[in-house]
Amino acid sequence: MFKTTVWVVAKVVSLSDKIEEVKSILTTLTELTRQENGCIVYNVLQNKNDPTDFTTVEEWENQASLNIHLSSTHLKQAQSQLNSLIALEPSISFYQLLAEG
């Protein structure tokens, strides 16, 4: 039987002249989020072929811990800071694990 954790994949596309600022905000957010109860995995990735493309991959113990994260001050602050630095509205998807290896 697989874990009943919640997975989140979020994509952010930076304006081409704001890449370093977006990277800094996402790195800070990663450090703070990893300290939250219920956070199992929180990684931020940058596309090697398109440096404006950032993706976070998250695993949370349960929906309740994810909900707390979604209302956290540091996430809301990061979202506010990113508003003027991104080219598109962030894409956020929620998943359950079907297979692991």
C-alpha positions as CSV (number, residue, x, y, z in Angstrom):
1,M,0.0,0.0,0.0
2,F,1.3,3.4,-0.9
3,K,1.6,6.4,1.4
4,T,-1.3,8.7,1.6
5,T,0.8,11.8,1.4
6,V,-0.1,14.8,-0.8
7,W,2.3,15.8,-3.6
8,V,2.3,19.3,-5.1
9,V,4.0,20.5,-8.3
10,A,4.1,24.2,-8.8
11,K,5.5,26.0,-11.8
12,V,6.6,29.6,-11.9
13,V,7.9,31.4,-15.0
14,S,10.1,34.4,-14.3
15,L,10.4,37.5,-16.4
16,S,13.7,37.1,-18.3
17,D,15.3,40.1,-16.4
18,K,14.1,38.9,-13.0
19,I,15.6,35.4,-12.8
20,E,18.0,36.0,-10.0
21,E,15.3,37.7,-7.9
22,V,12.9,34.8,-8.4
23,K,15.6,32.3,-7.6
24,S,16.4,34.1,-4.3
25,I,12.7,34.3,-3.3
26,L,12.2,30.6,-4.1
27,T,15.4,29.6,-2.2
28,T,14.3,31.5,0.9
29,L,10.8,30.0,0.7
30,T,12.4,26.5,0.4
31,E,14.4,27.0,3.6
32,L,11.4,28.2,5.6
33,T,9.0,25.6,4.3
34,R,11.3,22.7,5.0
35,Q,11.0,23.7,8.7
36,E,7.3,23.3,8.7
37,N,5.6,20.3,10.4
38,G,4.4,17.9,7.8
39,C,6.8,18.8,5.1
40,I,8.5,15.7,3.8
41,V,10.0,17.0,0.6
42,Y,10.3,20.5,-0.7
43,N,12.6,21.0,-3.7
44,V,12.9,23.8,-6.1
45,L,14.2,23.1,-9.7
46,Q,15.4,25.4,-12.5
47,N,15.0,24.2,-16.1
48,K,18.5,23.8,-17.6
49,N,17.3,24.8,-21.0
50,D,15.1,27.7,-19.9
51,P,16.3,29.5,-16.9
52,T,13.0,31.4,-16.5
53,D,11.3,28.1,-15.7
54,F,11.2,27.1,-12.0
55,T,9.3,24.2,-10.5
56,T,8.8,23.1,-6.9
57,V,8.1,19.5,-6.1
58,E,6.6,19.0,-2.6
59,E,5.5,16.1,-0.5
60,W,3.3,16.7,2.6
61,E,2.3,14.2,5.3
62,N,-1.4,15.0,4.8
63,Q,-3.8,17.6,3.5
64,A,-4.0,19.3,6.9
65,S,-0.3,20.1,6.9
66,L,-0.4,21.3,3.3
67,N,-3.4,23.6,4.3
68,I,-1.3,25.1,7.1
69,H,1.5,25.7,4.6
70,L,-0.8,27.3,2.1
71,S,-1.9,29.8,4.7
72,S,1.6,30.5,6.1
73,T,3.0,34.0,6.3
74,H,6.2,33.1,4.4
75,L,4.3,31.6,1.5
76,K,2.0,34.6,1.2
77,Q,5.0,36.9,1.4
78,A,6.8,35.0,-1.4
79,Q,3.6,35.1,-3.5
80,S,3.4,38.8,-3.0
81,Q,7.0,39.4,-3.9
82,L,6.8,37.2,-7.0
83,N,3.7,39.0,-8.5
84,S,5.7,41.6,-10.3
85,L,8.6,39.3,-11.3
86,I,6.7,36.5,-13.1
87,A,5.5,36.3,-16.7
88,L,2.5,34.0,-16.1
89,E,0.2,33.1,-13.3
90,P,1.8,30.2,-11.3
91,S,0.5,26.7,-12.2
92,I,-0.1,24.5,-9.1
93,S,-1.2,20.9,-9.3
94,F,-2.0,18.4,-6.5
95,Y,-1.2,14.7,-6.8
96,Q,-1.4,11.3,-5.0
97,L,1.4,8.8,-5.3
98,L,0.6,5.8,-7.5
99,A,4.0,4.1,-7.9
100,E,7.3,4.7,-6.3
101,G,10.8,3.4,-7.1
